[in-house]
Amino acid sequence: MIPYVIAIVFIAFIFDFINGFHDSANSIATIVGTRVLNPFTAVLWAAFFNFAALFTVGTAVASTIGKGMIDVTFVDANVILGGLFGAISWNLITWYFGLPSSSSHALIGGYAGSAVAKAGFAAITWGTKWIQTLEFIALSPIIGMVAGFSLMIAVYWIFQRVSPNRVDRVFRVAQLGSSALFSFSHGANDAQKTMGIIAGLLVASKELFRGETGMLRHFYLTSADHIPLWVEIGAYVMISLGTLFGGWRIVHTMGSRITRLRPVGGFCAETAGAFAILFATRLGIPVSTTHTITGAIVGVGATHRLSAVRWGIAGRILWAWVLTIPAAAIMAAISYHVLNAIVTP
């Protein structure tokens, strides 16, 4: 069974890569949409700051995923792998259709669906972390929208006597900083979710690795409170590599189809989204970076006029958000039953 567990760890890192690939739009859509950076330079910029978060944020979100949402006594290798398959399947479906759904909620839904398939709803640890996570499905886009709208109004007031061309020049430079900040916040929150899944797997499999020597001794983990350094590095490396390859369908949706952005709008959307995500990360809440930045973009667009926002596109995105957790959960439950029929953990 040790090779099976190690294989699942690699699959978890593959999910992290797909997370970065799927969510690269969150980090670069605005800066590409405003033409401050070309796509290739933008993904290099975003990937670098995704990885930089490794050295500055803790692992509160990882602990939430690892022990705060599913009763670890019901977790085994098949539960973890079924959850990953459910999340990966939903991510690829929404990527194909160009919808910026939440990789975070796909993972949470997949993990929960797989655990429920094994032990029923008793496997869910109903409590503060679930309440906060579900609340932020609604709150994160609203916080992003209000923050983006407010920051845009403040910038308009401060620069009301400055010519539009000069404002563009100022914020083409400023947007480099706001894009870096948002990429940093994306890495800080999203990479930790994969860490939590791997930690949950290692805790559930600890008896397999007790007494092992060499490299395998690093797989022995008794509590999800402490995330091994190799798991942290691996998660940040994979999400950064995923960002490098990018999801261009979603970049197009977020960078130009929701609303048209100028550099000042891109700056306000990224800055508002970044601070909202970093606040949630500090609280250990696995918030959706996709929800937050999309709300911020809508808020920025609404400062011009409500018709500046393409509400039809926003509506399709909203449906993807609503469906993400149940859809990933169903796919994960099916995956768990298939795996359980094939492999005995």
DRENDO-1510 file (C-alpha; in Angstrom, 1 decimal, always signed):
<recs>
REC; n; res; u; v; w
REC; 1; MET; +0.0; +0.0; +0.0 .
REC; 2; ILE; +2.9; +2.4; +0.4 .
REC; 3; PRO; +3.3; +2.8; -3.4 .
REC; 4; TYR; -0.4; +3.5; -3.6 .
REC; 5; VAL; -0.2; +6.3; -1.0 .
REC; 6; ILE; +2.9; +7.8; -2.7 .
REC; 7; ALA; +1.1; +7.7; -6.1 .
REC; 8; ILE; -1.8; +9.6; -4.5 .
REC; 9; VAL; +0.6; +12.3; -3.2 .
REC; 10; PHE; +1.8; +12.7; -6.8 .
REC; 11; ILE; -1.8; +13.0; -8.0 .
REC; 12; ALA; -2.5; +15.6; -5.4 .
REC; 13; PHE; +0.5; +17.6; -6.8 .
REC; 14; ILE; -1.0; +17.2; -10.3 .
REC; 15; PHE; -4.3; +18.7; -8.9 .
REC; 16; ASP; -2.2; +21.6; -7.6 .
REC; 17; PHE; -0.7; +22.0; -11.1 .
REC; 18; ILE; -4.2; +22.0; -12.6 .
REC; 19; ASN; -5.3; +24.5; -9.9 .
REC; 20; GLY; -2.6; +26.9; -11.1 .
REC; 21; PHE; -3.4; +26.2; -14.7 .
REC; 22; HIS; -7.1; +26.7; -14.2 .
REC; 23; ASP; -6.7; +29.8; -11.9 .
REC; 24; SER; -3.9; +31.5; -13.8 .
REC; 25; ALA; -6.6; +33.7; -15.2 .
REC; 26; ASN; -7.3; +35.1; -11.7 .
REC; 27; SER; -3.7; +36.4; -11.5 .
REC; 28; ILE; -3.1; +37.6; -15.0 .
REC; 29; ALA; -6.5; +38.3; -16.7 .
REC; 30; THR; -6.7; +41.9; -15.7 .
REC; 31; ILE; -3.0; +42.8; -16.5 .
REC; 32; VAL; -3.3; +41.0; -19.9 .
REC; 33; GLY; -6.8; +42.6; -20.5 .
REC; 34; THR; -5.4; +46.0; -20.0 .
REC; 35; ARG; -2.3; +45.2; -22.1 .
REC; 36; VAL; +0.2; +46.2; -19.4 .
REC; 37; LEU; +2.0; +42.9; -20.0 .
REC; 38; ASN; +1.8; +40.4; -22.8 .
REC; 39; PRO; +0.6; +36.9; -21.8 .
REC; 40; PHE; +4.0; +35.2; -21.6 .
REC; 41; THR; +5.5; +37.9; -19.4 .
REC; 42; ALA; +2.3; +38.0; -17.3 .
REC; 43; VAL; +2.4; +34.3; -16.4 .
REC; 44; LEU; +6.1; +34.5; -15.5 .
REC; 45; TRP; +5.3; +37.4; -13.2 .
REC; 46; ALA; +2.4; +35.6; -11.6 .
REC; 47; ALA; +4.2; +32.3; -11.2 .
REC; 48; PHE; +7.1; +34.0; -9.4 .
REC; 49; PHE; +4.8; +35.7; -6.9 .
REC; 50; ASN; +2.7; +32.5; -6.4 .
REC; 51; PHE; +5.9; +30.8; -5.2 .
REC; 52; ALA; +7.0; +33.8; -3.1 .
REC; 53; ALA; +4.1; +33.2; -0.7 .
REC; 54; LEU; +5.9; +30.1; +0.5 .
REC; 55; PHE; +8.3; +32.1; +2.6 .
REC; 56; THR; +5.8; +34.5; +4.3 .
REC; 57; VAL; +2.4; +33.0; +5.1 .
REC; 58; GLY; +1.6; +30.2; +7.6 .
REC; 59; THR; -0.4; +27.0; +7.0 .
REC; 60; ALA; -3.7; +27.9; +8.7 .
REC; 61; VAL; -5.7; +27.1; +5.5 .
REC; 62; ALA; -3.9; +23.8; +5.1 .
REC; 63; SER; -4.8; +22.8; +8.7 .
REC; 64; THR; -8.4; +23.7; +8.0 .
REC; 65; ILE; -8.5; +21.4; +5.0 .
REC; 66; GLY; -6.5; +18.7; +6.7 .
REC; 67; LYS; -8.5; +18.3; +9.9 .
REC; 68; GLY; -11.3; +20.9; +10.1 .
REC; 69; MET; -13.8; +19.8; +7.6 .
REC; 70; ILE; -13.8; +15.9; +7.4 .
REC; 71; ASP; -13.6; +13.6; +10.4 .
REC; 72; VAL; -10.1; +12.1; +9.9 .
REC; 73; THR; -11.2; +8.8; +11.4 .
REC; 74; PHE; -13.1; +8.2; +8.2 .
REC; 75; VAL; -10.3; +9.2; +5.8 .
REC; 76; ASP; -8.3; +6.6; +3.9 .
REC; 77; ALA; -6.4; +6.6; +0.6 .
REC; 78; ASN; -9.5; +6.0; -1.5 .
REC; 79; VAL; -11.4; +8.9; +0.1 .
REC; 80; ILE; -8.5; +11.2; -0.8 .
REC; 81; LEU; -8.1; +9.9; -4.3 .
REC; 82; GLY; -11.8; +9.9; -5.0 .
REC; 83; GLY; -11.9; +13.6; -3.8 .
REC; 84; LEU; -9.0; +14.5; -6.1 .
REC; 85; PHE; -10.6; +12.8; -9.1 .
REC; 86; GLY; -13.9; +14.7; -8.5 .
REC; 87; ALA; -12.1; +18.0; -8.2 .
REC; 88; ILE; -9.9; +17.5; -11.2 .
REC; 89; SER; -12.8; +16.4; -13.4 .
REC; 90; TRP; -14.9; +19.5; -12.6 .
REC; 91; ASN; -11.8; +21.8; -13.1 .
REC; 92; LEU; -11.2; +20.4; -16.5 .
REC; 93; ILE; -14.9; +20.6; -17.5 .
REC; 94; THR; -15.1; +24.3; -16.5 .
REC; 95; TRP; -11.7; +25.0; -18.1 .
REC; 96; TYR; -13.0; +23.6; -21.4 .
REC; 97; PHE; -16.0; +25.9; -21.3 .
REC; 98; GLY; -14.0; +28.9; -20.2 .
REC; 99; LEU; -15.8; +29.3; -16.9 .
REC; 100; PRO; -13.8; +30.7; -13.9 .
REC; 101; SER; -15.2; +28.3; -11.3 .
REC; 102; SER; -13.5; +27.8; -8.0 .
REC; 103; SER; -10.7; +25.1; -7.8 .
REC; 104; SER; -10.9; +25.5; -4.0 .
REC; 105; HIS; -14.6; +24.7; -3.8 .
REC; 106; ALA; -14.1; +21.8; -6.3 .
REC; 107; LEU; -11.5; +20.3; -3.9 .
REC; 108; ILE; -13.7; +20.9; -0.9 .
REC; 109; GLY; -16.7; +19.4; -2.6 .
REC; 110; GLY; -14.8; +16.5; -3.9 .
REC; 111; TYR; -13.2; +15.7; -0.6 .
REC; 112; ALA; -16.6; +15.9; +1.2 .
REC; 113; GLY; -18.4; +13.9; -1.5 .
REC; 114; SER; -15.9; +11.1; -1.3 .
REC; 115; ALA; -16.0; +11.0; +2.5 .
REC; 116; VAL; -19.8; +10.9; +2.4 .
REC; 117; ALA; -19.7; +8.1; -0.1 .
REC; 118; LYS; -17.7; +6.1; +2.5 .
REC; 119; ALA; -19.4; +6.9; +5.8 .
REC; 120; GLY; -22.5; +9.1; +5.1 .
REC; 121; PHE; -22.9; +12.6; +6.4 .
REC; 122; ALA; -21.3; +11.6; +9.7 .
REC; 123; ALA; -18.0; +12.0; +8.0 .
REC; 124; ILE; -18.6; +15.8; +7.7 .
REC; 125; THR; -17.2; +17.8; +10.7 .
REC; 126; TRP; -20.0; +20.4; +10.9 .
REC; 127; GLY; -18.7; +23.4; +12.6 .
REC; 128; THR; -17.1; +26.9; +12.3 .
REC; 129; LYS; -14.8; +26.1; +9.3 .
REC; 130; TRP; -17.6; +24.7; +7.2 .
REC; 131; ILE; -19.8; +27.7; +8.1 .
REC; 132; GLN; -17.1; +30.2; +7.3 .
REC; 133; THR; -16.3; +28.4; +4.0 .
REC; 134; LEU; -19.9; +28.3; +2.9 .
REC; 135; GLU; -20.5; +31.9; +4.0 .
REC; 136; PHE; -17.5; +33.1; +1.9 .
REC; 137; ILE; -19.0; +31.5; -1.2 .
REC; 138; ALA; -21.5; +34.4; -1.0 .
REC; 139; LEU; -19.3; +36.9; +0.8 .
REC; 140; SER; -16.1; +36.7; -1.3 .
REC; 141; PRO; -17.6; +38.1; -4.5 .
REC; 142; ILE; -19.6; +40.7; -2.6 .
REC; 143; ILE; -16.5; +41.8; -0.7 .
REC; 144; GLY; -14.5; +41.9; -3.9 .
REC; 145; MET; -17.2; +43.9; -5.7 .
REC; 146; VAL; -17.7; +46.4; -2.9 .
REC; 147; ALA; -13.9; +46.8; -2.4 .
REC; 148; GLY; -13.3; +47.2; -6.2 .
REC; 149; PHE; -16.1; +49.7; -6.6 .
REC; 150; SER; -15.0; +51.7; -3.5 .
REC; 151; LEU; -11.3; +51.8; -4.5 .
REC; 152; MET; -12.2; +52.8; -8.1 .
REC; 153; ILE; -14.4; +55.7; -6.8 .
REC; 154; ALA; -11.6; +56.8; -4.5 .
REC; 155; VAL; -9.0; +56.7; -7.3 .
REC; 156; TYR; -11.4; +58.8; -9.5 .
REC; 157; TRP; -11.8; +61.3; -6.8 .
REC; 158; ILE; -8.0; +61.6; -6.1 .
REC; 159; PHE; -7.1; +61.8; -9.8 .
REC; 160; GLN; -10.1; +63.9; -11.0 .
REC; 161; ARG; -7.9; +66.8; -12.2 .
REC; 162; VAL; -5.4; +64.6; -13.9 .
REC; 163; SER; -5.6; +63.9; -17.6 .
REC; 164; PRO; -6.8; +60.4; -18.7 .
REC; 165; ASN; -3.5; +59.7; -20.5 .
REC; 166; ARG; -1.4; +60.5; -17.5 .
REC; 167; VAL; -3.7; +58.4; -15.3 .
REC; 168; ASP; -3.1; +55.5; -17.7 .
REC; 169; ARG; +0.7; +56.0; -17.5 .
REC; 170; VAL; +0.7; +56.0; -13.7 .
REC; 171; PHE; -1.5; +52.9; -13.4 .
REC; 172; ARG; +0.3; +50.9; -16.0 .
REC; 173; VAL; +3.2; +51.0; -13.6 .
REC; 174; ALA; +1.1; +50.6; -10.5 .
REC; 175; GLN; -0.7; +47.6; -12.0 .
REC; 176; LEU; +2.6; +45.6; -11.9 .
REC; 177; GLY; +2.5; +45.9; -8.1 .
REC; 178; SER; -1.2; +45.1; -7.8 .
REC; 179; SER; -0.8; +42.0; -10.1 .
REC; 180; ALA; +2.1; +40.8; -8.0 .
REC; 181; LEU; +0.1; +41.3; -4.8 .
REC; 182; PHE; -2.8; +39.3; -6.2 .
REC; 183; SER; -0.6; +36.5; -7.5 .
REC; 184; PHE; +1.0; +36.4; -4.0 .
REC; 185; SER; -2.4; +36.1; -2.3 .
REC; 186; HIS; -3.5; +33.4; -4.8 .
REC; 187; GLY; -0.5; +31.3; -4.0 .
REC; 188; ALA; -0.9; +31.9; -0.3 .
REC; 189; ASN; -4.4; +30.6; -0.2 .
REC; 190; ASP; -4.7; +28.0; -3.0 .
REC; 191; ALA; -1.4; +26.1; -2.5 .
REC; 192; GLN; -2.3; +25.4; +1.1 .
REC; 193; LYS; -5.4; +23.5; +0.1 .
REC; 194; THR; -3.4; +20.8; -1.6 .
REC; 195; MET; -1.1; +20.8; +1.4 .
REC; 196; GLY; -4.1; +20.1; +3.6 .
REC; 197; ILE; -5.2; +17.2; +1.4 .
REC; 198; ILE; -1.7; +15.6; +1.5 .
REC; 199; ALA; -1.5; +16.1; +5.2 .
REC; 200; GLY; -4.8; +14.3; +5.7 .
REC; 201; LEU; -3.6; +11.4; +3.6 .
REC; 202; LEU; -0.4; +11.1; +5.5 .
REC; 203; VAL; -2.1; +11.2; +8.9 .
REC; 204; ALA; -4.6; +8.5; +7.7 .
REC; 205; SER; -1.7; +6.4; +6.4 .
REC; 206; LYS; +0.7; +7.0; +9.3 .
REC; 207; GLU; +0.8; +3.3; +10.4 .
REC; 208; LEU; +2.2; +2.4; +7.0 .
REC; 209; PHE; +5.2; +4.7; +7.5 .
REC; 210; ARG; +5.9; +4.2; +11.2 .
REC; 211; GLY; +9.5; +2.9; +11.5 .
REC; 212; GLU; +10.4; +3.6; +7.9 .
REC; 213; THR; +13.9; +5.0; +7.2 .
REC; 214; GLY; +15.4; +7.0; +4.4 .
REC; 215; MET; +13.1; +9.2; +2.3 .
REC; 216; LEU; +10.0; +7.3; +3.5 .
REC; 217; ARG; +10.4; +8.5; +7.0 .
REC; 218; HIS; +9.3; +12.0; +5.8 .
REC; 219; PHE; +5.9; +10.5; +5.0 .
REC; 220; TYR; +5.2; +9.7; +8.6 .
REC; 221; LEU; +2.8; +12.4; +10.0 .
REC; 222; THR; +0.7; +12.1; +13.1 .
REC; 223; SER; -1.1; +15.4; +12.9 .
REC; 224; ALA; -2.3; +17.9; +10.2 .
REC; 225; ASP; -1.3; +20.7; +12.6 .
REC; 226; HIS; +2.3; +20.5; +11.2 .
REC; 227; ILE; +2.8; +20.5; +7.4 .
REC; 228; PRO; +6.2; +19.0; +6.3 .
REC; 229; LEU; +8.4; +21.4; +4.5 .
REC; 230; TRP; +8.6; +19.1; +1.5 .
REC; 231; VAL; +4.9; +19.2; +1.1 .
REC; 232; GLU; +4.9; +23.0; +1.3 .
REC; 233; ILE; +7.6; +23.4; -1.3 .
REC; 234; GLY; +6.0; +20.8; -3.6 .
REC; 235; ALA; +2.6; +22.5; -3.5 .
REC; 236; TYR; +4.1; +26.0; -4.2 .
REC; 237; VAL; +6.3; +24.6; -7.1 .
REC; 238; MET; +3.3; +22.8; -8.7 .
REC; 239; ILE; +0.8; +25.7; -8.5 .
REC; 240; SER; +3.5; +28.0; -9.9 .
REC; 241; LEU; +4.2; +25.7; -12.8 .
REC; 242; GLY; +0.5; +25.4; -13.5 .
REC; 243; THR; +0.3; +29.2; -13.6 .
REC; 244; LEU; +3.1; +29.3; -16.2 .
REC; 245; PHE; +1.1; +27.1; -18.6 .
REC; 246; GLY; -2.0; +29.2; -18.1 .
REC; 247; GLY; -5.7; +28.7; -18.9 .
REC; 248; TRP; -6.2; +31.1; -21.8 .
REC; 249; ARG; -9.9; +30.4; -22.3 .
REC; 250; ILE; -10.6; +31.7; -18.8 .
REC; 251; VAL; -8.2; +34.6; -19.3 .
REC; 252; HIS; -10.3; +35.8; -22.2 .
REC; 253; THR; -13.6; +35.5; -20.2 .
REC; 254; MET; -12.2; +37.4; -17.2 .
REC; 255; GLY; -9.9; +39.9; -18.9 .
REC; 256; SER; -12.4; +41.2; -21.5 .
REC; 257; ARG; -15.8; +39.5; -21.6 .
REC; 258; ILE; -17.1; +40.5; -18.2 .
REC; 259; THR; -16.2; +44.2; -18.7 .
REC; 260; ARG; -13.5; +46.3; -20.5 .
REC; 261; LEU; -10.7; +47.3; -18.2 .
REC; 262; ARG; -8.2; +50.1; -18.3 .
REC; 263; PRO; -5.0; +50.0; -16.2 .
REC; 264; VAL; -6.6; +52.0; -13.4 .
REC; 265; GLY; -9.5; +49.5; -13.3 .
REC; 266; GLY; -7.1; +46.5; -13.3 .
REC; 267; PHE; -5.2; +48.0; -10.4 .
REC; 268; CYS; -8.3; +48.5; -8.4 .
REC; 269; ALA; -9.7; +45.1; -9.1 .
REC; 270; GLU; -6.4; +43.3; -8.3 .
REC; 271; THR; -5.7; +45.3; -5.1 .
REC; 272; ALA; -9.2; +44.9; -3.8 .
REC; 273; GLY; -9.2; +41.1; -4.5 .
REC; 274; ALA; -5.7; +40.6; -3.0 .
REC; 275; PHE; -6.5; +42.2; +0.3 .
REC; 276; ALA; -9.8; +40.3; +0.6 .
REC; 277; ILE; -8.0; +37.0; +0.0 .
REC; 278; LEU; -5.1; +37.7; +2.4 .
REC; 279; PHE; -7.6; +38.6; +5.1 .
REC; 280; ALA; -9.3; +35.2; +4.6 .
REC; 281; THR; -6.0; +33.4; +4.5 .
REC; 282; ARG; -5.1; +35.0; +7.8 .
REC; 283; LEU; -8.3; +33.5; +9.3 .
REC; 284; GLY; -7.6; +30.1; +7.8 .
REC; 285; ILE; -10.6; +30.2; +5.5 .
REC; 286; PRO; -10.2; +28.4; +2.1 .
REC; 287; VAL; -11.7; +31.2; +0.1 .
REC; 288; SER; -12.1; +31.2; -3.6 .
REC; 289; THR; -9.7; +33.5; -5.4 .
REC; 290; THR; -11.9; +33.1; -8.5 .
REC; 291; HIS; -15.0; +34.4; -6.8 .
REC; 292; THR; -13.1; +37.3; -5.2 .
REC; 293; ILE; -11.4; +38.7; -8.3 .
REC; 294; THR; -14.5; +38.2; -10.5 .
REC; 295; GLY; -16.5; +40.2; -7.9 .
REC; 296; ALA; -13.8; +42.9; -7.9 .
REC; 297; ILE; -13.9; +43.1; -11.7 .
REC; 298; VAL; -17.7; +43.5; -11.7 .
REC; 299; GLY; -17.4; +46.2; -9.0 .
REC; 300; VAL; -14.9; +48.2; -11.1 .
REC; 301; GLY; -17.0; +47.9; -14.2 .
REC; 302; ALA; -20.1; +49.1; -12.4 .
REC; 303; THR; -18.4; +52.4; -11.5 .
REC; 304; HIS; -18.8; +53.4; -15.2 .
REC; 305; ARG; -22.4; +52.3; -15.5 .
REC; 306; LEU; -24.3; +49.0; -14.8 .
REC; 307; SER; -24.5; +48.3; -18.5 .
REC; 308; ALA; -20.7; +48.2; -18.7 .
REC; 309; VAL; -20.9; +44.8; -17.0 .
REC; 310; ARG; -21.9; +41.9; -19.3 .
REC; 311; TRP; -24.4; +40.4; -16.9 .
REC; 312; GLY; -25.1; +37.4; -19.1 .
REC; 313; ILE; -21.5; +36.3; -18.8 .
REC; 314; ALA; -21.6; +37.0; -15.0 .
REC; 315; GLY; -24.8; +34.9; -14.8 .
REC; 316; ARG; -23.1; +31.9; -16.4 .
REC; 317; ILE; -20.2; +32.3; -14.0 .
REC; 318; LEU; -22.6; +32.4; -11.0 .
REC; 319; TRP; -24.2; +29.2; -12.1 .
REC; 320; ALA; -20.8; +27.5; -12.3 .
REC; 321; TRP; -20.1; +28.7; -8.7 .
REC; 322; VAL; -23.4; +27.3; -7.4 .
REC; 323; LEU; -22.8; +24.0; -9.1 .
REC; 324; THR; -19.2; +23.5; -8.2 .
REC; 325; ILE; -19.4; +21.9; -4.7 .
REC; 326; PRO; -22.3; +19.5; -5.5 .
REC; 327; ALA; -21.0; +18.6; -9.0 .
REC; 328; ALA; -17.5; +17.8; -7.7 .
REC; 329; ALA; -19.0; +15.9; -4.8 .
REC; 330; ILE; -21.1; +13.7; -7.1 .
REC; 331; MET; -18.1; +13.0; -9.3 .
REC; 332; ALA; -15.9; +12.2; -6.3 .
REC; 333; ALA; -18.5; +9.9; -4.8 .
REC; 334; ILE; -18.7; +7.9; -8.1 .
REC; 335; SER; -14.9; +7.8; -8.2 .
REC; 336; TYR; -14.7; +6.6; -4.6 .
REC; 337; HIS; -17.1; +3.7; -5.2 .
REC; 338; VAL; -15.2; +2.7; -8.4 .
REC; 339; LEU; -11.8; +2.8; -6.5 .
REC; 340; ASN; -13.2; +0.9; -3.6 .
REC; 341; ALA; -14.3; -1.9; -5.9 .
REC; 342; ILE; -10.8; -2.1; -7.4 .
REC; 343; VAL; -8.4; -1.2; -4.5 .
REC; 344; THR; -8.6; -2.1; -0.8 .
REC; 345; PRO; -6.7; +0.6; +1.1 .
</recs>
